[in-house]
């Protein structure tokens, strides 16, 4: 159950959106458009947007570039989370994660089961943290992007969400790097 504490002030998060596809362009990137529309409607900031080929090294390089950019707090990728030979987004994400958020994939599967039944097993959606940046790999369909945003990310990226959220722990994501 999602609860918003209206006594707290909303904190906009800077989000980059990356579409992974060998065929999509900015003109027909419906999944990327879905994510951008939703994050802007929620009051967040679009920090960057791009499209890359289904290439593990290229995806990881873009992720690392955005992780190193202090103007990016969260990275959402769409596409490449399936089971085919070209689906390498999950592997690229895991190449850069410092910590994986295992429950994100589990919760996404639960949400997906309500919409598409057992076909939800074909997605490998995942989330993690690296360099103080949250990363989430979402499937390439607009419906899956809507589900991930509307049912999970919308709430977890809202500082007012209770009992807890990702935004409130931003300052602690890199506490292990501080000197004692």
Buried (B, 14 or more C-beta within 10 A) or exposed (E): EEEBEEEEEBBBBBBBBBBBBEEBEEEEBBBBBBBBBBBEEBEBBBBBBBBBEBBBEBBBBBBBBBBEBEEBBBBBBBBBBBEEEBBBBBBBBBBBBBEBBEEBBEBBBEBBEEEBEEEBEBBBBBBBBBBBBBBBBBBBBBBBBBBBBEBBBBBBBBBBBBEEBBBBEBEEBEEEEEEE
